[in-house]
Amino acid sequence: MTTSATAPAPITASARQPLPARIQPAYTTRFVGAAVEANRDAFHLVSGAEVHPQAGDVVVARVTKIGNHKRIETPESRKAILFGDHIVMVAYGNRYAADQFLAHVPADLGPCHLVAAGGIAGAVETQHDRIGAPTQLEPLGLLADHHGVVNLRDYAPFTASATDAPERPLDARGRKRPEVIAVLGTSMNSGKSTSMATLINGLTKSGLRVTAGKATGTGAGNDPTIYRDAGAETVLDFSDFGFGTTFKLPMPQIRAITFGLIEQLAAADPDVVVVEIADGVFQGETSQLLRDPGFHAAVDHVVFSAVDALGALAGVRELQSAGLRVSAATGVMTSSPLASTEARAVLDPLGVRVLGTFDLTAPEVALSLLERAK
């Protein structure tokens, strides 16, 4: 990781401005963007030295220099090409991406960076050596309505208010809450989202009704789209609860988002709920969540994705030591027959099967993971 240069001096002039004629909303700001499109006159921009952005505040900014992110994800999850002087609507947020940026919400409306293509603005602290400098933004002002500065939570369709794990009451047919499977991994790019999709596909091909969601991470439409393509009937993520990212959120909020997500997905009366937890097991919020008694009560078992056999062994041991049941290991490592063989040798004694990622699309394989199969 290398350290970036410090941000320039903050803007000092106070101003209230009308909206620019053309603004490109991002995926994270899709609900706010829809409200602006429906009634532009209800919104304006505020700026000045007294304005201090918070995580989730919506900002309208000009692209001043194209860097690592050359495209921005639209509300429809299309990758729109960025041009110089492009005006975008994004949200301030903290970013944790081991293969990209570590970024924080800046203290003012000075020049900052596009730190995620889904639409997150922040000030880069460090970055991976193998990627280019971040795309630079010049904030024009925070979006505001008659209530004040607009935050993503103000226009989100769901509210993360619960602090306890979802209960398992019997429904009219005498069934408990649907079985909940969590998908975790050793790190970014370990195959979590692909494992989610193949598992969803295998379960739906068996005739089961599946809902899916992503509880933590950085807002982007790729994963929800994959879940839908795989066959999930209802798909949600943390951005549906008004959060552009979950990095640096206090644990009560992480719990509320995770449990609220599961409750909403279970409300559709599926047979199975599948939930992805972002990043690796040692990422701060994930590590705390895995040891939370409420998470243990909410989740029946875990499918774990790993890059190699060593990562699979370390990750499974970590999850089991936290008190979670791991039903299978899969992910990038299963692309290699040799790595899969190594993993089986060390995971069989722990009672964990190694399953090829795309083997999960077979109904008999996917069904074998369920509690009902035990």
C-alpha positions in Angstrom: 0.0 0.0 0.0 1.3 3.5 -0.8 0.2 6.8 0.8 -1.6 9.4 -1.4 -1.0 13.2 -1.3 -3.0 15.3 1.0 -6.2 17.0 -0.2 -6.1 20.7 -1.2 -7.4 23.4 1.1 -11.2 23.5 1.7 -13.7 25.8 0.0 -14.4 28.8 2.1 -17.2 30.7 0.4 -20.8 29.9 1.6 -23.4 29.3 -1.1 -26.8 28.0 -1.9 -27.1 27.0 -5.6 -29.6 25.5 -8.0 -28.9 22.1 -9.4 -26.8 21.8 -12.6 -28.8 21.0 -15.7 -27.3 17.6 -16.2 -26.4 15.2 -13.4 -25.4 11.5 -13.6 -26.7 9.7 -10.4 -24.7 6.7 -9.4 -25.9 3.3 -8.2 -25.5 4.3 -4.5 -27.7 7.4 -5.1 -30.3 5.7 -7.2 -33.2 6.4 -4.8 -32.2 10.0 -4.3 -31.7 10.4 -8.0 -35.2 9.1 -8.7 -36.6 11.7 -6.2 -34.6 14.5 -7.9 -35.8 13.4 -11.3 -39.4 13.5 -10.1 -39.2 17.0 -8.6 -36.0 18.9 -9.3 -37.4 22.1 -7.8 -37.5 20.5 -4.4 -33.7 20.3 -4.2 -30.7 22.6 -4.2 -27.0 22.5 -3.3 -25.3 23.9 -0.2 -21.6 24.6 0.2 -19.2 26.6 2.3 -16.7 26.4 5.0 -19.4 25.6 7.6 -20.5 22.5 5.7 -19.0 19.3 7.0 -20.0 16.1 5.1 -21.0 12.9 6.9 -21.0 9.4 5.7 -24.0 8.9 3.4 -24.4 12.6 2.6 -25.2 13.1 -1.1 -22.8 15.3 -3.1 -22.9 16.7 -6.6 -19.4 16.9 -8.0 -17.5 17.6 -11.2 -14.9 15.1 -12.5 -11.7 17.0 -12.8 -9.2 14.3 -13.7 -9.8 10.7 -14.8 -7.8 8.2 -12.8 -8.3 4.6 -11.7 -12.1 4.7 -12.1 -12.9 5.5 -15.7 -16.5 4.6 -15.4 -19.3 5.1 -12.9 -22.1 2.7 -12.2 -25.5 4.0 -13.0 -28.7 3.3 -11.1 -29.4 0.5 -13.6 -25.9 -0.9 -12.9 -24.7 0.1 -16.4 -21.0 1.2 -16.5 -21.1 4.7 -17.9 -17.9 6.2 -19.3 -16.6 9.2 -17.4 -15.4 12.3 -19.2 -13.7 15.4 -17.9 -16.2 18.0 -16.4 -18.8 15.2 -16.0 -21.2 16.1 -13.2 -22.0 13.2 -11.0 -24.2 12.5 -7.9 -22.4 10.3 -5.4 -22.4 9.8 -1.7 -19.6 10.4 0.8 -18.4 7.2 2.4 -15.4 5.3 3.9 -13.9 2.7 1.7 -12.0 -0.5 2.7 -10.6 -2.4 -0.3 -7.4 -4.3 0.1 -6.8 -4.4 -3.6 -7.8 -0.8 -4.3 -8.2 2.1 -1.8 -8.5 2.9 1.9 -10.4 6.1 2.1 -12.3 8.2 4.6 -15.0 10.9 4.6 -13.2 14.3 4.4 -13.9 17.1 6.8 -14.9 19.6 4.2 -16.1 20.1 0.6 -12.6 20.4 -0.8 -11.4 18.3 -3.8 -11.6 14.6 -3.1 -11.7 11.3 -5.0 -14.1 8.8 -6.6 -13.1 5.8 -4.5 -15.7 3.3 -5.8 -17.4 3.0 -9.2 -20.7 2.4 -7.5 -20.6 6.1 -6.4 -18.6 6.7 -3.3 -16.6 10.0 -2.7 -13.8 10.1 -0.2 -10.3 11.1 0.5 -7.8 8.4 -0.3 -5.4 7.6 2.6 -3.5 4.6 1.0 -3.8 2.5 -2.2 -2.6 -0.7 -3.7 0.7 -0.4 -5.6 -0.7 -1.9 -8.7 -3.6 0.5 -9.4 -3.5 4.0 -10.7 -4.2 7.3 -8.9 -7.9 7.8 -8.0 -10.2 9.8 -10.2 -10.5 13.4 -8.8 -13.7 15.2 -7.9 -14.5 18.8 -7.3 -17.6 18.9 -5.0 -20.1 21.6 -6.1 -22.2 21.2 -3.0 -24.2 18.8 -0.8 -27.6 18.0 -2.1 -30.3 19.5 0.2 -34.1 19.6 0.3 -36.5 21.5 2.6 -35.4 19.2 5.6 -31.7 20.0 5.1 -28.8 18.1 3.7 -29.9 14.8 2.0 -28.5 11.6 3.3 -28.9 8.2 1.6 -31.0 7.0 4.5 -33.6 9.8 3.9 -34.8 8.2 0.7 -34.0 4.5 1.2 -36.9 2.1 1.0 -36.0 0.3 4.2 -34.9 1.3 7.7 -32.3 -0.7 9.7 -33.8 -0.2 13.1 -33.8 -3.7 14.7 -31.0 -4.5 17.1 -31.9 -8.1 17.9 -31.5 -11.2 15.8 -34.6 -12.2 13.8 -36.9 -14.4 15.7 -38.0 -17.8 14.4 -41.8 -17.8 15.0 -43.9 -20.5 13.4 -46.0 -19.4 10.4 -49.5 -20.5 9.5 -48.1 -23.7 8.1 -46.1 -24.5 11.2 -42.8 -23.7 9.6 -39.9 -21.8 11.2 -38.2 -18.9 9.6 -36.5 -20.0 6.3 -33.0 -21.5 6.5 -30.3 -18.9 6.4 -26.9 -19.5 4.7 -24.1 -17.0 5.0 -21.4 -16.9 2.4 -18.0 -15.6 3.6 -14.5 -15.7 2.3 -10.8 -15.2 3.0 -10.7 -11.8 1.3 -11.9 -9.8 -1.7 -11.9 -11.8 -4.9 -12.0 -15.1 -3.2 -15.1 -16.1 -5.1 -17.9 -15.2 -2.7 -20.3 -13.7 -5.1 -19.8 -16.5 -7.7 -20.4 -19.0 -4.9 -23.5 -17.1 -3.9 -24.8 -17.2 -7.4 -24.1 -20.9 -8.1 -25.6 -21.9 -4.8 -28.7 -19.8 -5.5 -28.9 -21.3 -8.9 -28.7 -24.9 -7.7 -31.3 -24.4 -5.0 -33.8 -22.7 -7.4 -33.3 -25.4 -10.0 -34.3 -27.9 -7.3 -37.7 -26.1 -7.0 -36.9 -24.1 -3.9 -37.8 -20.4 -3.5 -34.6 -18.4 -2.7 -34.0 -14.8 -1.7 -30.6 -13.3 -1.4 -28.8 -10.2 -0.2 -25.4 -8.6 0.7 -25.2 -7.3 4.2 -21.9 -5.5 4.2 -19.4 -3.9 1.8 -19.2 -1.1 -0.7 -22.3 -0.2 -2.8 -22.3 -1.7 -6.3 -24.9 -3.3 -8.5 -22.8 -6.2 -9.8 -23.6 -8.6 -6.9 -27.3 -8.0 -6.7 -27.5 -8.4 -10.5 -25.7 -11.8 -10.3 -28.1 -13.0 -7.6 -31.1 -12.1 -9.7 -29.6 -13.8 -12.8 -29.0 -16.9 -10.7 -32.7 -17.1 -9.8 -33.2 -15.3 -6.5 -36.8 -14.0 -6.3 -36.0 -11.0 -4.0 -32.6 -9.3 -3.8 -31.5 -6.6 -1.4 -28.3 -5.1 -0.1 -27.2 -2.6 2.5 -27.8 0.3 0.1 -31.5 -0.5 0.2 -31.3 0.5 3.9 -29.5 3.8 3.0 -25.8 3.0 3.4 -23.3 3.5 0.6 -20.7 1.5 2.5 -20.6 -0.3 5.8 -16.9 0.3 6.6 -16.4 2.1 10.0 -20.1 1.8 10.9 -20.6 1.0 14.6 -21.5 -2.5 15.4 -25.1 -1.8 16.4 -25.7 -0.4 12.9 -24.0 -3.4 11.3 -26.2 -5.7 13.4 -29.3 -3.7 12.4 -28.5 -3.8 8.7 -27.7 -7.5 8.8 -30.7 -8.5 10.8 -33.0 -6.1 9.0 -31.8 -7.6 5.7 -32.5 -11.1 6.8 -36.0 -10.1 8.1 -36.9 -8.5 4.8 -35.7 -11.4 2.7 -37.5 -13.8 5.0 -40.7 -11.8 4.7 -41.0 -12.9 1.1 -41.7 -16.5 2.5 -38.8 -18.3 0.7 -37.4 -21.7 1.5 -33.9 -20.4 1.8 -32.2 -17.0 2.5 -28.6 -16.6 1.3 -26.6 -13.6 2.6 -23.1 -12.5 1.6 -20.8 -10.9 4.1 -18.1 -8.8 2.3 -14.3 -8.8 2.5 -12.4 -11.4 4.7 -12.9 -12.8 8.1 -10.3 -10.5 9.6 -11.8 -7.3 8.3 -12.9 -5.2 11.4 -16.7 -5.2 11.1 -16.8 -8.8 9.8 -14.6 -10.1 12.6 -16.9 -8.5 15.2 -20.1 -9.7 13.4 -18.9 -13.3 13.3 -18.6 -13.4 17.1 -21.9 -11.7 17.7 -24.4 -14.1 19.4 -27.2 -12.5 17.4 -25.4 -13.4 14.2 -25.1 -17.0 15.4 -28.8 -17.1 16.1 -29.7 -15.6 12.7 -27.5 -17.8 10.5 -27.8 -21.6 10.3 -24.5 -22.3 8.6 -21.7 -20.9 6.4 -20.4 -21.6 2.9 -16.8 -20.4 2.9 -14.8 -19.2 -0.2 -11.0 -19.3 -0.3 -8.2 -18.6 -2.8 -6.1 -21.6 -1.7 -6.0 -24.5 0.7 -4.0 -22.6 3.4 -6.6 -19.8 3.3 -9.4 -22.3 3.5 -8.0 -24.1 6.5 -7.2 -20.9 8.4 -10.6 -19.4 7.5 -12.6 -22.5 8.5 -10.7 -22.8 11.8 -11.4 -19.1 12.5 -15.1 -19.6 11.8 -15.4 -22.7 13.9 -13.5 -21.1 16.8 -16.1 -18.3 16.6 -18.8 -21.0 17.0 -20.2 -21.1 13.5 -20.9 -24.2 11.5 -19.2 -24.4 8.1 -21.0 -26.7 5.7 -18.7 -26.4 2.8 -15.6 -24.7 1.4 -15.5 -23.5 -2.2 -14.3 -20.5 -4.2 -11.3 -19.6 -6.4 -9.3 -22.5 -5.0 -11.6 -25.1 -6.6 -10.5 -23.9 -10.1 -7.3 -25.9 -9.4 -7.7 -29.6 -8.9 -4.4 -29.6 -7.0 -5.5 -26.9 -4.6 -8.9 -28.7 -4.1 -7.1 -31.9 -3.3 -4.9 -30.1 -0.7 -8.0 -28.5 0.8 -9.8 -31.8 1.1 -6.9 -33.3 2.9 -6.9 -30.6 5.6 -10.7 -29.9 5.8 -12.0 -33.5 5.9 -10.8 -33.9 9.5 -12.7 -30.8 10.4 -15.9 -32.2 8.9 -16.0 -29.6 6.0 -16.5 -30.7 2.4 -14.8 -29.0 -0.5 -17.2 -28.4 -3.4 -16.4 -27.0 -6.8 -18.0 -23.5 -7.2 -19.9 -24.5 -10.3 -20.8 -27.9 -8.9 -23.1 -25.9 -6.6 -25.4 -25.4 -9.6 -26.3 -29.1 -9.5 -29.5 -29.3 -7.5 -28.4 -32.5 -5.6 -25.2 -30.7 -4.5 -26.9 -27.5 -3.4 -29.6 -29.4 -1.6 -27.1 -31.5 0.3 -25.9 -28.4 2.1 -29.3 -27.7 3.7 -30.2 -28.5 7.3 -33.1 -30.5 6.0 -30.6 -32.9 4.4 -28.9 -33.7 7.6 
